[in-house]
Amino acid sequence: MDISHTNALERIARVLAGIELSRNGDGDGASVGPQVDQTWQEYLDTARAVLNSLREPDQRMAAAGDGELWTRMVRAGLGEQVEPRASESRSWEPEPYQKPLG
């Protein structure tokens, strides 16, 4: 399984910044990578709201997998302390807990 080295809130905030700045979204910039690097933190509150809205899986998502696990993963992405279930095995080593951004 691929594991991102960037936390979920930052990734969402960067997407939101890119949408606003890029001409492919609401902005007028052709290549906005440097501006996204400078402004993504301004979008953390919105990113947190987006991720929080995904806390519970919808019916289709729940039918595809473990809804409880999904909720726990989203909570972890929000920076909440979530302990792994004893029966879970990992193919990766968890990083030490980091305080959420923002």
C-alpha positions as CSV (number, residue, x, y, z in Angstrom):
1,M,0.0,0.0,0.0
2,D,1.3,3.5,-0.9
3,I,1.5,5.8,2.2
4,S,1.7,9.5,1.7
5,H,4.5,11.4,3.5
6,T,2.3,14.5,3.6
7,N,-0.6,14.6,6.1
8,A,-4.2,14.7,4.8
9,L,-5.0,18.2,6.0
10,E,-2.0,19.6,4.2
11,R,-2.8,17.8,1.0
12,I,-6.5,19.0,1.0
13,A,-5.3,22.6,1.8
14,R,-2.9,22.5,-1.1
15,V,-5.7,21.3,-3.5
16,L,-7.9,24.1,-2.3
17,A,-5.2,26.7,-2.7
18,G,-4.4,25.3,-6.2
19,I,-8.1,25.5,-7.2
20,E,-8.3,29.1,-6.2
21,L,-5.0,30.2,-7.7
22,S,-4.9,28.1,-10.9
23,R,-6.6,29.0,-14.2
24,N,-7.8,25.4,-14.2
25,G,-9.8,26.4,-11.1
26,D,-11.0,29.9,-10.1
27,G,-7.7,31.8,-10.5
28,D,-5.7,33.0,-13.5
29,G,-2.2,31.5,-12.8
30,A,-0.7,29.1,-15.3
31,S,1.8,27.5,-13.0
32,V,0.9,28.2,-9.3
33,G,3.1,25.7,-7.5
34,P,5.2,28.4,-5.7
35,Q,2.1,30.3,-4.7
36,V,0.5,27.1,-3.3
37,D,3.7,26.5,-1.3
38,Q,3.3,30.0,0.2
39,T,-0.4,30.0,0.8
40,W,-1.7,26.5,1.5
41,Q,-1.8,27.1,5.3
42,E,-4.4,29.7,4.8
43,Y,-6.7,26.9,3.7
44,L,-6.3,24.6,6.7
45,D,-9.6,25.5,8.4
46,T,-11.5,24.7,5.2
47,A,-9.4,21.5,4.8
48,R,-10.3,20.5,8.3
49,A,-14.0,21.1,7.6
50,V,-13.8,19.0,4.4
51,L,-12.1,16.1,6.1
52,N,-14.5,16.3,9.0
53,S,-17.4,16.1,6.6
54,L,-16.0,12.7,5.5
55,R,-15.8,11.3,9.0
56,E,-18.7,8.9,8.3
57,P,-18.7,6.8,5.2
58,D,-21.7,6.9,2.9
59,Q,-23.6,3.7,2.1
60,R,-21.6,3.0,-1.0
61,M,-18.3,3.5,0.8
62,A,-19.4,1.3,3.8
63,A,-20.4,-1.5,1.4
64,A,-16.9,-1.4,-0.1
65,G,-15.0,-1.8,3.1
66,D,-14.8,-1.4,6.9
67,G,-16.8,1.8,7.8
68,E,-15.5,1.8,11.4
69,L,-11.9,1.7,10.1
70,W,-12.6,4.5,7.7
71,T,-14.0,6.7,10.5
72,R,-10.9,5.9,12.7
73,M,-8.6,6.8,9.8
74,V,-10.4,10.1,9.2
75,R,-10.2,10.9,12.9
76,A,-6.5,10.2,12.8
77,G,-6.2,12.5,9.8
78,L,-7.9,15.3,11.9
79,G,-5.2,14.8,14.5
80,E,-7.3,12.9,17.0
81,Q,-5.6,10.2,19.0
82,V,-6.8,6.9,17.7
83,E,-5.3,3.6,18.9
84,P,-5.0,0.7,16.4
85,R,-7.2,-2.3,16.9
86,A,-5.3,-5.3,18.3
87,S,-6.2,-7.3,15.2
88,E,-4.8,-4.8,12.7
89,S,-1.5,-5.5,11.1
90,R,0.5,-2.9,9.2
91,S,2.9,-3.1,6.4
92,W,4.5,0.2,7.4
93,E,5.9,1.7,10.6
94,P,3.8,4.5,12.0
95,E,5.5,7.9,12.5
96,P,5.4,9.3,16.0
97,Y,2.3,11.3,16.7
98,Q,2.5,14.9,15.4
99,K,0.4,17.8,16.5
100,P,-2.0,18.7,13.6
101,L,-1.1,21.7,11.5
102,G,-2.7,25.0,12.1
